[in-house]
Amino acid sequence: MASEYRVTVPEDSVRTLSPGRSGEKVVSAPAGELAASGTLKSGMSPVRSVVASPRPVKGKAGREAARRRLQLQPVPQAEGQGEGAAEEEDEPLLSVPEEEEEEEEEEEEEEAQPLPPVCVSPMRGMWRDEKVALYCDEVLQSCKAEDADEAMSKYLSEKLKLKDKWLGVWKTNPELFFVKYEEASIPFVGILVEVTCKPHQSSSSCFKVSVSVAEPFSSNIANIPRGLVDEILEELEHSVPLLEVYPVEGQGSDIQDIALALEVVRFFYDFLWRDWDDEESCENYTALIEERINLWCDIQDGTIPGPIAQRFKKTLEKYKNKRVELIEYQSNIKEDPSAAEAVECWKKYYEIVMLCGLLKMWEDLRLRVHGPFFPRILRRRKGKRDFGKTITHIVAKVMTTDMVKDLPSDTLLQQHDDLDLAVDSCYSGDTVVIFPGEYQAVNLALLTDDIIIKGVGKREEIIITSEPSHDSFVVSKADNVKLMNLSLIQQGTVDGIVVVESGHMTLENCILKCEGTGVCVLTGAALTVTDSEITGAQGAGVELYPGSIAILERNEIHHCNNLRTSDSSKSTLGGVNMKVLPAPKLKMTNNHIYNNNGYGVSILQPTEQFFIVAEALNKGAASGDKKDENMLSKVMQNLNLEMNNNKIEANLKGDIRIVTS
């Protein structure tokens, strides 16, 4: 399994890009080549043409090479030339226009050969238990967080002793070679190099190795100038970060072991290590690493929905970038910081602290997909208006008399073309009337007042989509909120499509198309759903937390629990899921629950309580069949579960299941 290591340019080789520089030429790069993330191909890749501007070749070697290619004699330096020319009296300038020189170089420059295949990491095929054993037992060996870097260095150093010279592909940032290029076309520059390992160094993430260009000259950029590569390596003193080098396959088992060790270290610093780890005390660091490995595996196998995983990755990347920004900003302060500089440092620091806290919360709660929710709404209730009147808000591009002809004559009206503004303008008792169209409303995640939101027309034509950049879609803590005749389409939000934090929510004649989790009713909250359709949830269509209340009548709940997971406990989720202690209350009448990948209805209760119920039932059960029926009946009584005239069919795991935890 490949890591997502992202190569960085060494500090001593960073350059400021100059997009306006001349000398644009055609450069070839492999089609479909991935960024230097460790996703390696097993064979040579074809090349295609892209536009890029390579850095001009400088120095004595570059000028002599240019002379040989152009077969021209140097001309004496003219009087009155600039200071830059005077500094190079032993190397007179060529009297050749820059454009002609570049054309000659393009014609005579020998194209690089395709890169050979690199070693495919065995981590690709490892199960999560194998990864946990590798990191926790073999590499870290119960060390503390502050000793993790030393443990990784020791592990890598031992592997590097297997062979001190080998061939590898050096993958680095294109900014090191080009001043203007298409980022999508050249995700990285790869050069075939001969590697000479240096003795033990302090940190595995900072290991450097000596490299030289291997023959035949090979790169993923077909016509990258050989002189440019030689010059860059000379400026770097032929020393590059070890983690930017990927061993070439076919060099024996020792090199395979080195390739695995490099992948282990890359993955550790890319996903498992956090900058705050060695700053905070952790009694069992390897247990924390195991949790992060499980989190990564859940993302890879789809247990955690894709949009949520992307949000987590973006937040992690943002945290890393902000930390680098702070370090760079501090390093540019030469003397005692001014008041403005000190304030800016604190602003950047607190932004990092906020991102750090968010990442910790997501890690601990598995991105809140299966863990408990926390209050999302911090807004206070507005209550009723001072003059006691209520307003009906019409949401449409243009309001006509036909839209309001059925309303009482004394109705106070406000027209909005933006649903978000309409919801934000509401006080308790108001009604929002939505006409056909497609809308978004961030304020649906902040429902605190008792309002009615209803569509006019076919429910399929009144579409409300979530904002992918926000955590929540519809969240309520009002005493009584009603949504009627609407279609809710979830796109990338983290929480459930509808979350009832407290109070009571009614969904009537609605379509809920989930992309993440389904409808969640938290402890103490109540939900009534009638004549509605819930489909596509990654987990259960309706999830009842301990102590919640739900009434489901004449609904269709289908094609839920679209989790790609080997975890049997998660695969049981389906149409309706209940978590007991304290027991939720559920009344189901005339619902159709079908084609879910788990069970139609699952009841999750602790193992201890299950054994108590089972033991009591065993004493009075006459046969196995009757025992199962009696057990379900007994559990339904204990849970205050009422089910009448429901049609539960074609669910992958079965209709109703009591799940113990």
C-alpha angles and dihedrals in degrees: 000000000000123000125227096240113164116208119228131203114251114252093244092056103047114124135185112248118238107196092182097060118121127236100078111177140169115266127184125226132175117273114246093004110160124229117269092280099125095263096132131190123228096220143033116288128226117243133231134186124265133168118253140147112227120208111264114257110253137187135045096301092052094050093047090050090051091052092051092050094047094040091215130139120240115252126222117264113261121234117261097029119147128278092258091064093046091058090062102051093144090057110048118201121259116247092224125115113248093239093054092048091053092048091053091048091052092050097048102030109112112235119241119249120244115272117261118241116275127222114283109230116243086218088082092073099038120118117227091256089056091051091049091050092048096052102031101037106026106029110024097025097194093309123157123256093256089055096048095094091052091048092052091048092051092049093049094044092055091052093047090058089069091078130356099198128046143135121264144161113250108213115192143157115290089225087076090064107022134051094193126024145136104265094206091052098047107034090164141350115243124196128181106236140173109238127213113188119223126217122276115309132195103256130028091214090058099042112141127200132192114245138182130186110271125219130280092042104243134179143150086242103073099205104027106145112258089213090057092053092049091049094049092050091048091053089049089049086240089288120126135167110278092223089063091062122085117195117238116240124245097053098108139267094296091062090047088056091049090049090052091048091052091050091049091053094044092052092047095055094038101050114358102046121076123191091232095055096092092041095060130056115247120181095203111025095171089057088056090050089051090054091052091049089052090048091052092048091049089054092048097048094044097249087127108052115255097242091052091048090052091052090052093048092048091050091049091049091047090051092053093047093049091051091052090048091054093048092049092046092051092047091055092059102094101181136015106327119251121236091261092050092049091051091049091051091052091048092053091045095052091048088056091048091053092050090046091054092048092051092049091051093049092048094049095047097039089245089307092279095123102005129083120289123234127213110288098180118077096162119113123234115263094204120195125336118267093246091048097236126130126219132215110218115209113206111200139111090247126014117220133186091250089063094060103029093104095051121098113268093243094055115129110225137199122182123212132175089198120068091201092059091047093054091044090053094054127113125188111295095027124129127215114206114196124196124204116299142088118282144174126204124180089187091068084080090059104054108155104143130071104258140146121230113189138166126225116217130014112352091224089062096052102073126178115185127193124243106249093212093061129080097224139042111185116004126165137187096162122122092242126005124167128197116189137182097355141128115225114197115191117212119180101321117145103221127059119295087253123017121188106199096175140336122035132305128190123202112191126181093344134146115221114192106187127201098174126018123341133236112327123197111193129210112300095008127116134216134189118191121181134173092353138130125227119187145156101030117159089219129016119336090229120019120192118199122209113292096014128130128220137175116194119185131172095345134144115224113179147146093026130144096052091171118144098210140131091211105111094201091060094043091063093070113103136133103349126009125190127193113201135206101101093027119238120226118238132179117186123184130171095345125153112217113179148144095024118151093228128033124316091237124009126189115202116201135156118273093240094057091045091055091051092052092043093050092051091049094047091061093060101031116112097190142003094258094049090045092059092048093046092048092054091046092050093048091048090054093048092048096045089240118163120186124178131172095343121157110218114175148139094025111153098232098030142276108283128007136177106217121198124207 
